[in-house]
Amino acid sequence: MISVTHRVESGGANEDRLLVERDDKRTVAIICDGAGNGGRGGMAADLAIAELSRIAQAGFTDWMRALLAVDQLLKRQAQGGETTCVVVDISDSGECRGASVGDSGAWMLPADGAVRDLTAHQDRARLGSGHAHPVRFKAQLMGRLVLATDGLFKYIRAADIRTCAARGVDALIDSVRLKSGAALQDDVAVILLQ
């Protein structure tokens, strides 16, 4: 059984979202980071999460195609709001399949070996732009898998990610706090799977 912990913490805009859904055969994990004026980024992230949840519950697994459909849905309904997105579907045997767009990410942290950014080649155009080009990825779950918004990956030191992930979601978020210890530079959403 895959162990999952997660947390969202606001750094100001409060537009990061996440969702984890499990059934008897798989775990679906989704991270979104909304962007747009007047709260429309949060609206876009909410719409994306709701639609991807609906798609997951229907048993759908072509996540690149799903993200393309969500891009068009948000273009019509989010009133200018956009969102990044990483979705990963993990079977109980540890096979990970997913897709991503924007600057949120998924990093595999094997117990031995180099950290692998599963989303390194994704396009930066966000869902809702009408120009998103999701990129598929596939891997075997080895060690830990961290899905997070740029509020984590933009500010964490690469040398610290493995150590912080071993201590859990709170340690990952605490690693990107300002020196005062209270505030974050950006919203942070993290899902840790192992």
N, C-alpha and C positions, 0 to 999 in steps of 0.2 A: 504494500500500500504506500502510496506517495504521501509524504508529509508536506503540508502547506501552511505557511503563516503569511500574513499580509497586514498592511497598514497604509493609510493615507494621512498625511499631515499638511495642513495649510501653511504656506509661506507668504500668503497675502491674497492672491487671486482666487484660491479655492476652486480650481477648475480641473484638478486631477481626479480620475476615477479608476476603479478597478472592480473586477468581478472574478470570482472563482466558483465554478460549478463542477460537481462530481456526480457520477453515476457509478454503476457497478463495474464499468469497463474502462472509464477514462476520466481525466481531469482536464477541464478547459479553464485557462487563465487568460485574462484580458487586462491590459493597461491602456488608458487613454489620458492624454494631456491636452485639454482644450485651449484654444486660442481665439481671440476675437474681442471686439469692443462690447461693452455693456452686458457682460455675462453670457454672451453668445457662445463663447468657447465652452463654458460649462454645459450649456444646452446641447452643443454638438457632441460633447463627450457622453452626456446622458443618453442622447438618441443613439449613438454608436453602440454603447453598452447594451441598451435594450434590444436593438436589432440583432446584434451578434449573439446575445443570449437566446433570442427566438430561433436563430439559425442553428445554434448548437443543440438546442432541445429537439430540433427536427432531425438531428443526426448528421447534419451537413459537415463535410470535412475539407472542402476545397476553399481554404481560407483566403487565398489570393483573390479568387472570384467573389467571395463574400465581401472582402474589403472594397473591391471595385463597385459592388452594388451599394455599399454603405456610403461611398464617396458621392455617388449620384443622389442618394436619398438625402444626405446632409446638404448638398448643394441646393436642393429644392426646399428643404424644411428648416434648416438651421439659421436662416436669415443672416448669412455672412459668417457664422461661427464655423470654426474648423477644429480638427483634433488630430493628434498623432495617434498611432495605435500599434500595439503588438498583441497578437493572439497566438497562443500555443495550445495544442491539443496533445495530451500525453496519455498514452495507453498504460495500462497497469504493468506492461512489460518494459516500460521506460522509453518507448519510441515517441519522439517529439516531432510533431509537424506543425508548421505555423506560417504566418506571414506578418509583415510589418511595413509601416510607412511613417515617415516623420523622423523625429529625433529621440523618441523613447527607444529602449533597447532590451535585449535579452542576452545575458552573458552566462555561458556554461563554465563552472568552476570545478573541474575534476580534482579528485584528491591528489593525484599526481599528474603533472603536465601543465601545459600553458593554459591560461584563461582564453576562452574562445568567444568572440563576439558574434553571435548568430545573426545579428542584424547589421553587420558592418557595411553591407552593400545596398542597404535600403535607400530609396529615393526620399528626399526631404519634403516634397510636396505633401501637404496634409489632406486628410479626408475632409470633404466639404469644398475643396478648391475646384473640384471637377477635373483636376489634372493629376490625381494621385496615381502612382505606379507602384502598387504593393510588390514586395519581393518575398518569394517563398523561402523557407529554410527547413532543414530536416537534420535531426541529430538523435543520438541515444543519450538519455539522461545518465550522466556520470557525475557523481558528487552532488553539487548543488547547481540550481538554475535560478538566476536572479532576473526578474522582469522589473523594470523601473522606468520612470519618467526621467527627463533630463535634469530634474531637480536633484537627482542622485548622481547620475552618470557624468554630468557636466562638472560637478564639484568634488567628487570623491577622488582621492589619490589612487592611481592604479595599484600601487604597492599595498594599499590597505583593504581592497575589496575582499580578498579571500579571508583575511583575518576577521574582518567585520561580519561577513556572511556566516562564518563559523559561530559567531556569538549571537546571530539572529537579526531580525528586522529592525529592532530598536537600535542596535549598534550601527547598522547601516545608516539609518536616519541621523543618529547622533553624530556620525562622522562628518556630516555636511552642515552642521549647525555653525552659526557665526561664533566668533570667539567668546561672546558674552554667554553662550550656551543656551539661550532661550529661543532666538529667532532663526529662521531658515531664509536662505536667499531666494528660494522659489518653492512652490508646492512640490511635495514629494509623495509618490505612490510607489510602493514596493510589494512584490510578491516573491517569496522565497520558497522554492520547491526542492525537495530532496528525497 
